[in-house]
Amino acid sequence: MRQRWRHGHDAVTVLDGAARLRRSGTGRRILPGVRSVRQCSRTACTRAAVATLTYVYADSTAVLGPLAQHAEPHSYDLCAEHAERLTAPRGWEVVRLTPAFEELGPTPDDLSALAEAVREAGRVRHDPVGEPSSVSETARRGHLRVLRAEGD
């Protein structure tokens, strides 16, 4: 029997009781190469999330898999402790895509990417081309400017 559903942005297929996870594309990131630290969705828990819980109501299934790349409104991020202790309501099935979840600290690649982003943000940018003296600003609305040349 084959079942399919979504786990965050990732596709999950269960065939004869074996769950397979297909990762989606990398998507947009604020700092390339740096993982965002999302917290556990459980109340008063401040630990870092390592797993994502998604409910498939049509199949009475709770899918617990690796942390999704993007936070979704209908899924819950859990820390390692809450992921291990997860139980489903009576009559529901729990599908664990990963047998154990470990809290991982930053890797050397994460720290290098963060240091490079800080260096890039601190660099002085020179405006290579200034506005000609014949152009004057006539109005401004937010970050937009209306410029008028003397001949117009």
Sequence and secondary structure as in RCSB ss.txt:
>XXXX:A:sequence
MRQRWRHGHDAVTVLDGAARLRRSGTGRRILPGVRSVRQCSRTACTRAAVATLTYVYADSTAVLGPLAQHAEPHS
YDLCAEHAERLTAPRGWEVVRLTPAFEELGPTPDDLSALAEAVREAGRVRHDPVGEPSSVSETARRGHLRVLRAE
GD
>XXXX:A:secstr
 EEEEEETTEEEEEETTEEEEE       SSTT     B SSTT  SB  EEEEEEGGGTEEEEEE  SS  TTE
EEE HHHHHT    TT EEEESSS        HHHHHHHHHHHHHHHS    SS   TTEEEEEEETTEEEEEET
T 
